[in-house]
Amino acid sequence: MGAFQDLQSTDCYVSVRRKELLFALETARSRLAIAIAEESRSTPWDLRRYYLDTTDWMSRCIMKLRKGENNEELCMRKWTPALEALKGLRSKEDTRRLCRRLRNIVKALE
């Protein structure tokens, strides 16, 4: 029974980390969308396209995570560092820098 409980606790941990990561990604995507909207008039089209591509990429990543399985290896190798990076985002960050950091995080998740 001990091995079964270990398996359950590992599955629970991975499931919780996955949910935390999804919430953090969705929150960051919303922050980026708000930042894009706030400076939309003063942003050149190519930079705005870059921002929008990032939000689309994040949306695809979130959908993929929702559909995927709980995987302990992915959790330790990719999800945990990505979650820590998302938690490290500053509350007031330049839109371009925020976009770049989010792209790096999503790239690491794929």
MDAnalysis code that builds the backbone (N, CA, C; Angstrom):
import MDAnalysis as mda
import numpy as np

u = mda.Universe.empty(330, n_residues=110, atom_resindex=np.repeat(np.arange(110), 3), trajectory=True)
u.add_TopologyAttr("name", ["N", "CA", "C"] * 110)
u.add_TopologyAttr("resid", np.arange(1, 111))
u.add_TopologyAttr("resname", ["MET", "GLY", "ALA", "PHE", "GLN", "ASP", "LEU", "GLN", "SER", "THR", "ASP", "CYS", "TYR", "VAL", "SER", "VAL", "ARG", "ARG", "LYS", "GLU", "LEU", "LEU", "PHE", "ALA", "LEU", "GLU", "THR", "ALA", "ARG", "SER", "ARG", "LEU", "ALA", "ILE", "ALA", "ILE", "ALA", "GLU", "GLU", "SER", "ARG", "SER", "THR", "PRO", "TRP", "ASP", "LEU", "ARG", "ARG", "TYR", "TYR", "LEU", "ASP", "THR", "THR", "ASP", "TRP", "MET", "SER", "ARG", "CYS", "ILE", "MET", "LYS", "LEU", "ARG", "LYS", "GLY", "GLU", "ASN", "ASN", "GLU", "GLU", "LEU", "CYS", "MET", "ARG", "LYS", "TRP", "THR", "PRO", "ALA", "LEU", "GLU", "ALA", "LEU", "LYS", "GLY", "LEU", "ARG", "SER", "LYS", "GLU", "ASP", "THR", "ARG", "ARG", "LEU", "CYS", "ARG", "ARG", "LEU", "ARG", "ASN", "ILE", "VAL", "LYS", "ALA", "LEU", "GLU"])
u.atoms.positions = np.array([
    [0.826, -1.193, 0.000],
    [0.000, 0.000, 0.000],
    [0.871, 1.258, 0.000],
    [2.067, 1.209, 0.532],
    [2.951, 2.362, 0.587],
    [3.307, 2.867, -0.799],
    [3.602, 1.937, -1.723],
    [3.959, 2.338, -3.093],
    [2.764, 2.993, -3.780],
    [1.564, 2.490, -3.511],
    [0.356, 3.062, -4.097],
    [0.146, 4.487, -3.590],
    [0.376, 4.714, -2.292],
    [0.227, 6.054, -1.733],
    [1.270, 7.002, -2.309],
    [2.508, 6.507, -2.507],
    [3.545, 7.328, -3.118],
    [3.144, 7.739, -4.528],
    [2.586, 6.782, -5.270],
    [2.136, 7.067, -6.632],
    [1.022, 8.107, -6.616],
    [0.080, 7.956, -5.690],
    [-1.009, 8.913, -5.584],
    [-0.500, 10.303, -5.218],
    [0.433, 10.369, -4.279],
    [0.934, 11.673, -3.860],
    [1.736, 12.329, -4.987],
    [2.489, 11.525, -5.753],
    [3.235, 12.064, -6.893],
    [2.264, 12.579, -7.946],
    [1.231, 11.789, -8.256],
    [0.224, 12.219, -9.235],
    [-0.472, 13.491, -8.781],
    [-0.768, 13.578, -7.500],
    [-1.429, 14.756, -6.946],
    [-0.505, 15.971, -7.069],
    [0.768, 15.806, -6.735],
    [1.735, 16.890, -6.819],
    [1.845, 17.392, -8.264],
    [1.979, 16.467, -9.195],
    [2.119, 16.834, -10.606],
    [0.850, 17.542, -11.084],
    [-0.306, 17.038, -10.676],
    [-1.575, 17.645, -11.063],
    [-1.689, 19.069, -10.522],
    [-1.290, 19.272, -9.296],
    [-1.342, 20.601, -8.698],
    [-0.373, 21.542, -9.407],
    [0.839, 21.073, -9.677],
    [1.824, 21.918, -10.380],
    [1.315, 22.307, -11.761],
    [0.684, 21.365, -12.436],
    [0.145, 21.642, -13.768],
    [-0.936, 22.718, -13.690],
    [-1.815, 22.613, -12.707],
    [-2.872, 23.614, -12.533],
    [-2.280, 24.979, -12.186],
    [-1.253, 24.991, -11.344],
    [-0.580, 26.247, -11.012],
    [0.045, 26.872, -12.249],
    [0.670, 26.043, -13.055],
    [1.301, 26.532, -14.280],
    [0.253, 27.095, -15.241],
    [-0.848, 26.380, -15.410],
    [-1.912, 26.870, -16.289],
    [-2.444, 28.218, -15.809],
    [-2.679, 28.333, -14.516],
    [-3.178, 29.595, -13.961],
    [-2.163, 30.718, -14.185],
    [-0.893, 30.433, -13.936],
    [0.157, 31.450, -14.109],
    [0.282, 31.864, -15.573],
    [0.197, 30.908, -16.492],
    [0.262, 31.232, -17.920],
    [-0.935, 32.072, -18.352],
    [-2.120, 31.713, -17.885],
    [-3.314, 32.473, -18.244],
    [-3.255, 33.890, -17.679],
    [-2.754, 34.015, -16.472],
    [-2.605, 35.329, -15.857],
    [-1.601, 36.175, -16.635],
    [-0.477, 35.577, -16.996],
    [0.551, 36.300, -17.757],
    [0.032, 36.690, -19.139],
    [-0.721, 35.813, -19.761],
    [-1.294, 36.138, -21.080],
    [-2.257, 37.314, -20.960],
    [-3.035, 37.342, -19.907],
    [-3.951, 38.466, -19.675],
    [-3.185, 39.761, -19.430],
    [-2.116, 39.676, -18.651],
    [-1.279, 40.858, -18.411],
    [-0.721, 41.405, -19.710],
    [-0.259, 40.496, -20.567],
    [0.286, 40.928, -21.849],
    [-0.806, 41.564, -22.708],
    [-1.984, 40.975, -22.726],
    [-3.087, 41.526, -23.519],
    [-3.451, 42.932, -23.038],
    [-3.459, 43.139, -21.746],
    [-3.770, 44.457, -21.192],
    [-2.675, 45.457, -21.569],
    [-1.425, 45.024, -21.453],
    [-0.303, 45.904, -21.807],
    [-0.348, 46.276, -23.285],
    [-0.698, 45.316, -24.131],
    [-0.808, 45.585, -25.574],
    [-1.913, 46.614, -25.825],
    [-3.043, 46.428, -25.167],
    [-4.167, 47.347, -25.360],
    [-3.826, 48.756, -24.882],
    [-3.094, 48.854, -23.797],
    [-2.745, 50.168, -23.252],
    [-1.846, 50.974, -24.182],
    [-1.007, 50.300, -24.943],
    [-0.105, 51.059, -25.821],
    [-0.384, 50.819, -27.297],
    [-1.582, 50.378, -27.622],
    [-1.898, 50.005, -29.000],
    [-1.770, 51.156, -29.997],
    [-2.101, 52.350, -29.601],
    [-2.044, 53.478, -30.545],
    [-0.619, 53.890, -30.877],
    [0.271, 53.714, -29.928],
    [1.640, 54.173, -30.151],
    [2.585, 53.068, -30.620],
    [2.062, 51.865, -30.816],
    [2.908, 50.731, -31.189],
    [2.932, 50.539, -32.697],
    [4.113, 50.457, -33.293],
    [4.201, 50.151, -34.733],
    [3.575, 48.779, -35.026],
    [3.048, 48.635, -36.222],
    [2.327, 47.418, -36.584],
    [3.176, 46.156, -36.436],
    [4.428, 46.176, -36.837],
    [5.250, 44.970, -36.759],
    [5.480, 44.544, -35.298],
    [5.627, 45.502, -34.415],
    [5.793, 45.180, -33.006],
    [4.471, 44.677, -32.419],
    [3.385, 45.291, -32.815],
    [2.058, 44.828, -32.364],
    [1.806, 43.400, -32.833],
    [2.191, 43.089, -34.056],
    [2.055, 41.732, -34.594],
    [2.865, 40.737, -33.765],
    [4.071, 41.144, -33.383],
    [4.940, 40.327, -32.523],
    [4.250, 40.037, -31.188],
    [3.644, 41.057, -30.607],
    [2.922, 40.882, -29.347],
    [1.748, 39.916, -29.520],
    [0.976, 40.133, -30.567],
    [-0.195, 39.284, -30.805],
    [0.201, 37.838, -31.110],
    [1.292, 37.666, -31.844],
    [1.798, 36.312, -32.098],
    [2.163, 35.619, -30.786],
    [2.709, 36.381, -29.860],
    [3.072, 35.818, -28.563],
    [1.835, 35.367, -27.800],
    [0.783, 36.184, -27.796],
    [-0.440, 35.776, -27.087],
    [-1.057, 34.536, -27.742],
    [-1.001, 34.464, -29.071],
    [-1.502, 33.276, -29.765],
    [-0.683, 32.043, -29.403],
    [0.619, 32.194, -29.378],
    [1.518, 31.097, -29.025],
    [1.237, 30.630, -27.600],
    [1.027, 31.573, -26.703],
    [0.710, 31.221, -25.318],
    [-0.621, 30.467, -25.246],
    [-1.601, 30.900, -26.029],
    [-2.909, 30.223, -26.042],
    [-2.770, 28.780, -26.506],
    [-1.966, 28.566, -27.547],
    [-1.751, 27.190, -28.028],
    [-1.043, 26.349, -26.969],
    [-0.090, 26.934, -26.294],
    [0.635, 26.232, -25.238],
    [-0.312, 25.849, -24.098],
    [-1.186, 26.768, -23.720],
    [-2.153, 26.507, -22.646],
    [-3.097, 25.382, -23.049],
    [-3.586, 25.417, -24.282],
    [-4.484, 24.347, -24.750],
    [-3.773, 22.997, -24.736],
    [-2.530, 22.991, -25.163],
    [-1.742, 21.763, -25.179],
    [-1.545, 21.213, -23.756],
    [-1.273, 22.104, -22.831],
    [-1.112, 21.683, -21.435],
    [-2.413, 21.133, -20.856],
    [-3.526, 21.754, -21.204],
    [-4.823, 21.278, -20.712],
    [-5.143, 19.877, -21.221],
    [-4.799, 19.613, -22.468],
    [-5.105, 18.325, -23.079],
    [-4.107, 17.232, -22.700],
    [-2.916, 17.628, -22.302],
    [-1.863, 16.668, -22.017],
    [-2.080, 15.903, -20.728],
    [-1.220, 14.961, -20.526],
    [-1.282, 14.139, -19.327],
    [-0.379, 14.717, -18.246],
    [-0.656, 14.316, -17.019],
    [0.242, 14.661, -15.928],
    [1.478, 13.796, -16.074],
    [2.606, 14.426, -16.176],
    [3.847, 13.714, -16.429],
    [4.896, 14.225, -15.451],
    [5.382, 13.336, -14.600],
    [6.330, 13.749, -13.562],
    [7.620, 14.303, -14.157],
    [8.103, 13.678, -15.217],
    [9.346, 14.150, -15.836],
    [9.187, 15.564, -16.385],
    [8.084, 15.803, -17.112],
    [7.827, 17.144, -17.633],
    [7.670, 18.148, -16.506],
    [7.035, 17.709, -15.455],
    [6.821, 18.584, -14.306],
    [8.151, 19.065, -13.746],
    [9.065, 18.152, -13.551],
    [10.343, 18.510, -12.941],
    [11.265, 19.242, -13.927],
    [11.249, 18.812, -15.173],
    [12.196, 19.347, -16.157],
    [11.740, 20.659, -16.790],
    [10.427, 20.813, -17.004],
    [9.949, 21.993, -17.728],
    [8.958, 22.841, -16.930],
    [7.967, 22.202, -16.324],
    [6.899, 22.963, -15.692],
    [7.378, 23.763, -14.496],
    [8.158, 23.133, -13.630],
    [8.605, 23.819, -12.417],
    [9.467, 25.043, -12.735],
    [10.478, 24.927, -13.623],
    [11.241, 26.139, -13.962],
    [10.377, 27.222, -14.620],
    [9.441, 26.815, -15.460],
    [8.568, 27.791, -16.122],
    [7.684, 28.496, -15.090],
    [7.175, 27.742, -14.153],
    [6.336, 28.328, -13.106],
    [7.136, 29.322, -12.273],
    [8.345, 28.964, -11.930],
    [9.200, 29.879, -11.164],
    [9.504, 31.144, -11.969],
    [9.735, 30.995, -13.261],
    [9.988, 32.160, -14.116],
    [8.755, 33.055, -14.194],
    [7.581, 32.446, -14.290],
    [6.343, 33.234, -14.330],
    [6.118, 33.970, -13.007],
    [6.437, 33.309, -11.918],
    [6.300, 33.960, -10.613],
    [7.296, 35.106, -10.460],
    [8.397, 35.052, -11.199],
    [9.423, 36.082, -11.120],
    [9.159, 37.309, -11.972],
    [8.065, 37.314, -12.718],
    [7.736, 38.490, -13.534],
    [7.382, 39.659, -12.622],
    [7.870, 40.829, -12.977],
    [7.571, 42.027, -12.185],
    [6.153, 42.493, -12.477],
    [5.558, 43.131, -11.491],
    [4.171, 43.584, -11.662],
    [4.063, 44.677, -12.729],
    [5.019, 45.574, -12.772],
    [5.034, 46.611, -13.806],
    [6.275, 46.399, -14.651],
    [6.047, 45.824, -15.813],
    [7.169, 45.529, -16.703],
    [6.862, 46.090, -18.084],
    [7.869, 46.595, -18.746],
    [7.755, 47.097, -20.109],
    [7.140, 46.015, -20.995],
    [6.226, 46.390, -21.869],
    [5.513, 45.418, -22.706],
    [6.470, 44.587, -23.549],
    [7.447, 45.224, -24.132],
    [8.399, 44.499, -24.982],
    [9.188, 43.480, -24.162],
    [9.642, 43.884, -22.993],
    [10.392, 42.971, -22.122],
    [9.495, 41.830, -21.629],
    [8.257, 42.160, -21.245],
    [7.313, 41.138, -20.801],
    [7.078, 40.123, -21.918],
    [6.874, 40.609, -23.123],
    [6.641, 39.744, -24.274],
    [7.837, 38.821, -24.510],
    [9.033, 39.377, -24.467],
    [10.251, 38.590, -24.685],
    [10.397, 37.502, -23.614],
    [10.162, 37.882, -22.366],
    [10.286, 36.906, -21.274],
    [9.231, 35.798, -21.402],
    [8.023, 36.169, -21.781],
    [6.963, 35.163, -21.954],
    [7.277, 34.227, -23.127],
    [7.836, 34.766, -24.190],
    [8.237, 33.919, -25.312],
    [9.286, 32.909, -24.879],
    [10.243, 33.348, -24.086],
    [11.284, 32.430, -23.603],
    [10.687, 31.330, -22.721],
    [9.730, 31.686, -21.906],
    [9.081, 30.699, -21.033],
    [8.314, 29.680, -21.862],
    [7.529, 30.157, -22.814],
    [6.725, 29.242, -23.648],
    [7.645, 28.363, -24.490],
    [8.696, 28.937, -25.001],
    [9.651, 28.160, -25.790],
    [10.247, 27.018, -24.948],
    [10.549, 27.294, -23.705],
    [11.085, 26.266, -22.814],
    [10.076, 25.178, -22.496],
    [8.801, 25.513, -22.561],
    [7.754, 24.521, -22.283],
    [7.534, 23.565, -23.456],
    [7.906, 23.985, -24.651],
    [7.652, 23.125, -25.827],
    [8.751, 22.118, -26.052],
])
